[in-house]
Amino acid sequence: MVKNKELVLTLIGQIDHLMKALEATMEEARVKVNEFKQLQPSSFDLRGLGSLLHDFFTTIEDIFEQISADVNGSLPDTPEWHKQLLIRMSIPIPGLRPAVISEGLRWELDEYLRFRHLFRNVYGYLLDWKRLKPLFGRMEDTYQQFSHEVNIFRTFMLQLAEQLD
């Protein structure tokens, strides 16, 4: 358990900063989703759209990394650490912290994690709108759910900071 008020408040500040970055990504994604409702994206467009999905999950994972390092004390140390980190965030740790996200959101975010892995390991010309479009279709709901659940965790951390006065 974090026992230092300054560390707790610093973590909250980092989460807030990353949530602003996530909102900026979402603003751009909303524009692009609307733009491609009627149009078929070009190969070049798909590369940009893939980058938005990449940034979406990477920012979420950055929040998880901060929480894991500052509250849990470490990041997972396995070759599949990205997946393990996502799982870890959906598990409450008695005496340390509640789950950061729900099990249902973990499964939803796993889709974005898998896409990010694909995006990093495949040539851009191989991206397919049929595979990206459903991710964009669920992105707003996923973002809203993530924001809600992280805000609950943030409230927990604020209450912890008050107890450390």
KEMAR-682956 format. One line per field, with one value per atom (N, C-alpha, C): x, y, z; residue in one letter. Coordinates in Angstrom, 3 decimals. Last residue first. Layout:
# residues N
u = (X ...)
v = (Y ...)
w = (Z ...)
type = (A ...)
# end
This chain:
# residues 165
u = (-3.041 -2.743 -1.966 -3.909 -2.479 -2.076 -6.521 -6.214 -4.744 -6.289 -6.862 -6.539 -5.305 -4.459 -4.956 -7.590 -6.360 -5.450 -9.239 -9.623 -8.416 -7.794 -7.982 -8.359 -8.085 -6.748 -6.838 -10.852 -10.245 -8.886 -10.931 -11.624 -11.076 -9.573 -9.009 -9.629 -11.432 -10.123 -9.465 -13.446 -13.728 -12.417 -12.065 -12.486 -12.846 -11.838 -10.616 -10.962 -14.545 -13.895 -12.599 -15.018 -15.837 -15.093 -13.121 -13.101 -13.862 -14.039 -12.711 -12.645 -16.534 -16.455 -15.111 -15.697 -16.591 -16.531 -14.120 -13.532 -14.390 -16.084 -14.939 -14.286 -17.713 -18.247 -17.131 -15.815 -16.442 -16.993 -15.137 -14.137 -14.759 -16.686 -16.806 -15.937 -15.960 -17.372 -17.595 -13.269 -13.700 -15.158 -13.531 -12.818 -13.184 -14.876 -15.552 -14.857 -12.791 -14.079 -14.807 -10.636 -10.506 -11.860 -11.497 -11.031 -10.948 -12.185 -13.185 -12.791 -9.822 -10.892 -11.949 -6.696 -7.985 -9.077 -3.232 -4.357 -5.658 -1.140 -1.933 -3.122 0.318 -0.548 -1.435 1.913 0.715 -0.228 3.018 3.177 1.852 3.013 2.562 2.806 3.459 4.187 3.772 1.912 3.362 4.142 -0.617 -0.201 1.311 -0.680 -0.739 -0.180 -0.657 0.405 0.469 -3.064 -1.798 -0.622 -4.915 -4.735 -3.406 -4.555 -4.215 -4.042 -5.494 -4.123 -3.692 -8.130 -7.274 -5.802 -8.995 -9.124 -8.197 -8.653 -7.799 -7.848 -10.730 -9.414 -8.440 -12.726 -12.858 -11.492 -11.743 -11.915 -12.044 -11.819 -10.541 -10.650 -14.509 -13.683 -12.330 -15.210 -15.777 -14.960 -13.811 -13.469 -13.996 -13.053 -13.877 -13.372 -10.089 -11.125 -11.880 -8.786 -8.829 -9.935 -9.783 -9.534 -9.646 -8.356 -9.440 -9.010 -5.282 -6.122 -7.284 -4.340 -3.522 -4.379 -5.986 -5.055 -4.203 -6.264 -6.684 -5.585 -6.534 -5.465 -5.781 -8.682 -8.450 -7.344 -7.913 -7.934 -7.754 -7.418 -8.809 -8.971 -4.736 -5.570 -7.027 -3.789 -3.523 -4.437 -4.466 -5.131 -4.989 -2.647 -4.083 -4.874 -0.239 -0.577 -2.077 -0.343 -0.359 -0.723 -0.085 -1.320 -1.447 2.501 1.393 0.052 4.173 3.872 2.708 5.096 3.738 3.282 7.568 7.524 6.151 7.370 7.271 7.295 6.886 8.219 8.190 4.677 4.881 6.221 6.092 5.401 5.578 5.575 6.362 5.457 3.931 5.365 6.209 1.270 1.639 3.124 1.595 0.746 1.160 3.521 3.393 2.575 3.377 4.667 4.496 0.612 1.340 2.668 0.063 -0.590 0.203 1.655 1.846 1.266 0.519 1.929 2.209 -2.055 -1.878 -0.441 -1.384 -2.049 -1.862 -0.356 0.519 -0.072 -2.666 -1.621 -0.638 -3.932 -4.557 -3.508 -2.081 -2.322 -2.978 -2.326 -1.043 -1.219 -4.942 -4.588 -3.295 -4.701 -5.788 -5.375 -2.574 -2.440 -3.495 -3.779 -2.538 -2.401 -5.845 -6.157 -4.951 -4.258 -5.194 -5.568 -2.937 -2.154 -3.044 -5.039 -4.366 -3.547 -5.491 -6.527 -5.929 -3.120 -3.432 -4.468 -3.438 -2.240 -2.492 -5.782 -5.776 -4.568 -4.933 -5.866 -5.837 -3.396 -2.749 -3.622 -5.411 -4.345 -3.615 -8.497 -7.389 -6.376 -11.759 -10.434 -9.404 -14.747 -13.816 -12.424 -17.309 -16.155 -15.366 -19.205 -19.662 -18.523 -17.695 -18.985 -19.438 -15.368 -15.347 -16.624 -15.982 -15.504 -15.621 -16.509 -17.575 -17.220 -13.966 -15.058 -16.208 -12.602 -12.289 -13.382 -13.740 -13.771 -13.575 -13.073 -14.483 -14.638 -10.270 -10.936 -12.397 -9.862 -9.420 -10.124 -10.935 -11.472 -11.100 -9.249 -10.664 -11.285 -6.866 -6.931 -8.375 -7.718 -7.257 -7.285 -8.221 -9.342 -8.950 -5.609 -6.574 -7.771 -4.584 -3.999 -4.964 -6.148 -6.251 -5.682 -5.190 -6.599 -6.838 -2.611 -2.799 -4.244 -3.233 -2.486 -2.698 -4.479 -5.213 -4.548 -2.311 -3.524 -4.309 -0.619 -0.198 -1.396 -2.169 -1.801 -1.376 -2.191 -3.454 -3.179 0.552 -0.087 -1.399 0.750 1.506 0.911 -0.808 -1.257 -0.516 0.820 -0.569 -1.057 3.193 3.200 1.794 2.268 2.821 2.834 1.566 0.535 1.028 2.654 3.120 2.102 2.104 1.974 2.377 0.531 1.263 1.029 0.850 0.000 0.892)
v = (12.175 13.509 13.438 9.816 9.913 11.296 10.101 9.317 9.452 11.438 12.151 11.426 9.360 10.530 11.307 7.720 7.237 8.398 9.348 9.020 8.506 9.275 10.552 10.319 6.568 7.094 8.440 6.446 5.606 6.178 8.156 8.538 7.733 6.530 7.841 8.328 4.488 4.196 5.484 5.979 5.304 4.984 6.675 7.726 7.143 4.248 4.875 6.000 3.863 2.951 3.540 6.026 5.827 4.977 5.528 6.791 6.659 3.004 3.146 4.415 3.757 2.790 2.893 5.522 5.990 5.061 3.768 4.955 5.442 1.995 1.507 2.659 3.711 3.032 2.525 4.439 5.455 4.815 1.930 2.758 3.769 0.401 0.192 1.156 1.245 1.239 1.091 0.722 2.115 2.204 -2.053 -1.469 0.004 -2.339 -2.718 -2.149 -1.273 -0.610 -1.039 -3.036 -1.827 -1.215 -5.065 -5.418 -4.206 -3.725 -4.625 -5.030 -2.453 -1.663 -2.544 -3.802 -4.048 -3.290 -3.609 -3.255 -3.327 -3.964 -5.147 -4.841 -1.683 -1.976 -3.201 -1.785 -0.962 -1.282 -4.965 -3.838 -3.118 -5.713 -5.996 -4.754 -5.104 -6.225 -6.566 -3.127 -2.989 -4.034 -4.154 -2.908 -2.737 -6.402 -6.575 -5.342 -5.028 -5.981 -6.203 -3.634 -2.902 -3.798 -5.760 -4.947 -4.208 -6.669 -7.558 -6.777 -4.383 -4.861 -5.749 -4.400 -3.287 -3.632 -6.735 -6.604 -5.501 -6.097 -7.128 -7.092 -4.396 -3.811 -4.818 -6.344 -5.369 -4.777 -7.620 -8.387 -7.460 -5.491 -6.142 -6.899 -5.003 -4.022 -4.621 -7.311 -7.070 -6.075 -6.898 -8.045 -7.836 -3.395 -4.597 -5.690 -1.859 -2.019 -3.318 -1.971 -0.689 -0.711 -3.473 -3.621 -2.241 -1.732 -2.439 -2.699 -2.457 -1.615 -2.429 -3.701 -2.833 -1.873 -5.428 -4.664 -3.698 -7.490 -7.192 -6.477 -6.348 -6.897 -6.514 -7.221 -6.472 -7.156 -7.211 -8.033 -7.139 -5.817 -6.244 -7.077 -5.422 -4.246 -4.614 -7.939 -7.441 -6.268 -7.990 -8.898 -8.365 -6.057 -5.877 -6.752 -7.309 -6.021 -5.763 -9.563 -9.739 -8.438 -8.342 -9.074 -9.255 -7.318 -6.431 -7.075 -9.502 -8.560 -7.641 -11.922 -11.464 -10.414 -12.369 -11.989 -11.465 -10.730 -11.905 -11.462 -9.116 -9.394 -10.707 -6.386 -7.817 -8.031 -3.776 -4.213 -5.717 -2.841 -3.347 -3.624 -1.711 -1.772 -2.292 -1.103 -2.513 -2.665 1.726 1.109 -0.341 2.374 3.191 2.541 0.392 0.763 1.458 0.276 -0.927 -0.585 2.919 2.319 1.114 3.144 4.048 3.443 1.142 1.049 1.931 2.162 0.908 0.754 4.369 4.565 3.320 3.028 3.926 4.204 1.788 0.962 1.816 4.059 3.287 2.443 4.656 5.617 4.930 2.380 2.687 3.675 2.504 1.483 1.812 4.924 4.704 3.678 4.451 5.467 5.295 2.445 2.185 3.157 3.895 2.747 2.382 5.740 6.202 5.073 4.020 4.772 5.310 3.199 2.216 2.893 5.607 5.067 4.028 5.750 6.767 6.293 3.480 3.607 4.634 4.123 2.987 3.034 6.184 6.470 5.365 4.628 5.657 6.027 3.147 2.454 3.432 4.934 4.497 3.737 4.035 4.641 4.074 4.738 3.632 4.251 6.759 6.564 5.320 6.934 6.725 6.396 7.100 6.395 6.038 8.539 7.270 6.450 10.766 10.951 9.667 9.611 10.290 10.438 8.747 7.771 8.374 11.192 10.227 9.175 12.407 13.084 12.073 10.499 10.819 11.479 10.651 9.429 9.695 13.171 12.914 11.689 12.647 13.740 13.522 10.576 10.312 11.404 11.952 10.855 10.577 13.620 14.211 13.163 11.723 12.508 13.153 10.898 9.940 10.669 13.220 12.713 11.735 13.264 14.371 13.947 10.955 10.990 12.148 11.769 10.749 10.690 13.611 14.033 13.044 11.939 13.059 13.513 10.251 9.688 10.792 12.162 11.445 10.825 12.917 13.905 13.254 10.473 11.052 12.091 10.289 9.288 9.830 12.458 12.463 11.461 11.561 12.727 12.854 9.420 9.187 10.338 10.734 9.735 9.464 12.337 12.965 11.990 10.435 11.266 11.886 7.201 8.565 9.399 4.569 5.167 6.630 2.224 3.481 4.188 -1.180 0.000 1.238)
w = (5.807 6.342 7.630 4.787 5.051 5.572 4.158 5.361 5.747 1.739 2.885 4.196 0.129 0.399 1.615 0.054 0.690 1.050 -1.447 -0.065 0.716 -3.843 -3.131 -1.680 -4.482 -4.191 -3.465 -4.952 -3.906 -3.499 -7.158 -5.920 -4.738 -8.985 -8.624 -7.309 -9.278 -8.689 -8.193 -10.536 -9.256 -8.534 -12.852 -11.923 -10.554 -14.073 -13.575 -12.604 -14.750 -13.807 -13.247 -16.544 -15.349 -14.312 -18.548 -17.798 -16.486 -19.459 -18.867 -18.011 -20.501 -19.403 -18.688 -22.524 -21.465 -20.252 -24.117 -23.492 -22.321 -24.950 -24.181 -23.430 -26.431 -25.239 -24.342 -28.432 -27.574 -26.297 -29.659 -28.982 -28.019 -31.249 -29.793 -28.983 -33.790 -33.420 -31.931 -33.863 -33.794 -33.369 -34.044 -32.907 -32.746 -36.515 -35.255 -34.013 -38.292 -38.117 -36.839 -38.523 -37.718 -37.370 -40.212 -38.864 -37.946 -42.502 -41.914 -40.491 -43.195 -42.599 -41.951 -42.566 -43.223 -42.481 -43.305 -42.435 -43.227 -45.027 -44.709 -43.786 -45.158 -46.303 -46.059 -42.823 -42.878 -44.020 -41.700 -42.610 -42.761 -38.230 -39.589 -40.442 -35.560 -36.164 -37.583 -34.522 -34.364 -35.158 -35.039 -35.674 -35.623 -33.301 -34.753 -35.464 -30.856 -31.178 -32.695 -31.108 -31.018 -31.347 -31.110 -32.307 -32.258 -28.487 -29.604 -30.901 -27.130 -26.921 -28.080 -27.975 -28.379 -28.169 -26.727 -28.190 -28.706 -24.060 -24.646 -26.176 -23.498 -23.737 -24.337 -23.069 -24.163 -24.508 -20.822 -22.064 -23.260 -18.998 -19.327 -20.639 -18.792 -19.494 -19.853 -17.315 -18.638 -19.444 -14.916 -15.761 -17.186 -14.393 -14.270 -15.205 -13.047 -14.065 -13.822 -10.630 -11.326 -12.377 -7.597 -9.036 -9.665 -4.743 -5.446 -6.890 -2.923 -3.771 -4.324 -0.461 -1.303 -2.122 0.849 1.657 0.864 -2.007 -0.630 0.163 -5.062 -4.239 -2.795 -7.772 -6.524 -5.731 -11.167 -9.948 -8.721 -13.406 -13.187 -11.915 -13.543 -13.273 -13.020 -14.273 -12.919 -12.567 -16.997 -16.051 -14.625 -17.920 -18.119 -17.145 -17.240 -16.647 -16.751 -18.896 -17.443 -16.722 -21.384 -21.060 -19.549 -21.068 -21.425 -21.052 -20.505 -19.432 -19.777 -21.575 -21.891 -20.882 -20.382 -21.802 -22.231 -17.159 -18.004 -19.454 -14.770 -15.328 -16.104 -14.145 -14.384 -15.099 -12.119 -13.334 -13.456 -8.660 -9.788 -10.974 -6.772 -6.476 -7.616 -6.828 -6.683 -6.345 -7.012 -5.993 -5.761 -8.987 -7.779 -6.665 -11.007 -10.432 -9.080 -11.518 -11.135 -10.459 -12.241 -11.074 -10.587 -14.541 -13.405 -12.128 -16.144 -15.743 -14.531 -16.555 -15.817 -15.325 -18.123 -16.824 -15.966 -20.347 -19.576 -18.195 -21.300 -20.696 -19.893 -22.329 -21.245 -20.535 -24.327 -23.251 -22.057 -25.949 -25.317 -24.171 -26.950 -25.975 -25.247 -28.503 -27.545 -26.497 -30.232 -29.185 -28.098 -31.850 -31.124 -29.957 -32.978 -32.115 -31.258 -34.416 -33.378 -32.426 -36.175 -35.200 -34.072 -37.765 -36.924 -35.832 -39.075 -38.188 -37.242 -40.577 -39.572 -38.576 -42.183 -41.344 -40.230 -43.503 -42.570 -41.646 -45.197 -44.104 -43.057 -46.967 -46.158 -44.954 -48.138 -47.407 -46.484 -47.516 -48.357 -47.499 -46.314 -46.119 -47.097 -47.830 -47.597 -47.431 -46.351 -47.231 -46.855 -44.382 -45.757 -46.718 -42.080 -42.044 -43.450 -41.922 -42.664 -42.500 -40.367 -41.744 -42.561 -37.891 -38.621 -40.102 -37.288 -37.371 -38.171 -37.168 -38.221 -38.374 -34.911 -36.212 -37.327 -32.955 -33.238 -34.603 -32.954 -33.423 -33.763 -31.802 -33.179 -33.754 -29.277 -30.100 -31.568 -28.384 -28.648 -29.517 -28.029 -29.012 -29.387 -25.961 -27.229 -28.346 -23.972 -24.514 -25.839 -23.470 -24.011 -24.617 -22.350 -23.600 -24.272 -20.056 -21.021 -22.375 -18.825 -19.257 -20.229 -18.195 -19.230 -19.711 -16.160 -17.349 -18.500 -14.264 -14.863 -16.163 -13.622 -14.223 -14.928 -12.457 -13.665 -14.384 -10.225 -11.238 -12.548 -8.872 -9.341 -10.431 -8.284 -9.137 -9.699 -6.543 -7.797 -8.777 -4.437 -5.197 -6.526 -3.604 -4.003 -4.878 -2.910 -3.986 -4.504 -0.786 -1.996 -3.173 1.150 0.528 -0.776 1.375 1.289 0.512 1.171 2.500 2.519 -0.793 -0.822 0.505 0.000 0.000 0.000)
type = (D D D L L L Q Q Q E E E A A A L L L Q Q Q L L L M M M F F F T T T R R R F F F I I I N N N V V V E E E H H H S S S F F F Q Q Q Q Q Q Y Y Y T T T D D D E E E M M M R R R G G G F F F L L L P P P K K K L L L R R R K K K W W W D D D L L L L L L Y Y Y G G G Y Y Y V V V N N N R R R F F F L L L H H H R R R F F F R R R L L L Y Y Y E E E D D D L L L E E E W W W R R R L L L G G G E E E S S S I I I V V V A A A P P P R R R L L L G G G P P P I I I P P P I I I S S S M M M R R R I I I L L L L L L Q Q Q K K K H H H W W W E E E P P P T T T D D D P P P L L L S S S G G G N N N V V V D D D A A A S S S I I I Q Q Q E E E F F F I I I D D D E E E I I I T T T T T T F F F F F F D D D H H H L L L L L L S S S G G G L L L G G G R R R L L L D D D F F F S S S S S S P P P Q Q Q L L L Q Q Q K K K F F F E E E N N N V V V K K K V V V R R R A A A E E E E E E M M M T T T A A A E E E L L L A A A K K K M M M L L L H H H D D D I I I Q Q Q G G G I I I L L L T T T L L L V V V L L L E E E K K K N N N K K K V V V M M M)
# end
